[in-house]
Amino acid sequence: MEEVWKRLGNLLTIKSIVTLALTAVFAWLTCAGQVSADQFLTVFTVVVAFYFGTQAERSAQKKS
């Protein structure tokens, strides 16, 4: 249970909040027809790749 709270706490970092907000905004813009699905996919892929890439790098540094 403690691990769950720790992971939830990690979601409240600025980077995570920005990632979630950006995803929500682009999803809304796509649904509203302001952004094409291809543009959404490109932006979403870059944001998620950056987010998870930095998380993986941080984990690797902690292990070494």
TAMO-V395598 format. One line per field, one symbol per residue. ss: DSSP state (h for helix, s for strand, l for the rest). phi: phi as a letter, one per 20 degrees, with the letter a starting at -180 (. if undefined). burial: b if it has 24 or more other ideal C-beta (glycine too) atoms within 12 Angstrom, else e. Layout:
BEGIN
ss = ???
phi = ???
burial = ???
END
This chain:
BEGIN
ss = lhhhhhhhhhlllhhhhhhhhhhhhhhhhhhhllllhhhhhhhhhhhhhhhhhhhhhhhhhhhl
phi = .ffffffffffefgffffffffffffffffffnecffffffffffffffffffffffffffffe
burial = eeeeeeeeeeeeeeeeeebeeeeeebeeeeeeeeeeeeebeeebeebeeebeeeeeeeeeeeee
END
